């Protein structure tokens, strides 16, 4: 139940007062890199917390332990929510925001698939989660590539 409440709170809070419209402006890579470096300098622990919580969630899921998976999912969503609250309103922040929304959506679909014994929804959520993890990885790779 706590996970459902967290999902609802994080979903409702996603955006942190930012515009929900996707930006269609492309900025130079050097500017994005600068935004990323500034964020990481101030809030790098947020990204580390998400990565650690994601690993705990993966381990719990692999262990087929429902209770540990629920706890790990709650911890993961909490870390995502904390990071969301610290996002800047620039292009870098918008990129991370999209990933965070995808995480919450995917975990909600996985949870609903399990609760409703709906394999199709569960698979959809799993695929969405994989895609969100890949997008997060691409962002972290861009950050690492920063001069």
Secondary structure by P-SEA (a helix, b strand, c coil): caaaaaaaaaaaacccccccccccccccaaaaaaaaaaaaaccaaaaaaaaaaaaaaaaaaaaccaaaaaaaaaaaaaaaaaaaaaccccaaaaaaaaaaaaaaaaaaaaaaaaaaccaaaaaaaaaaaaaaaaaaaaaaaaaaacc
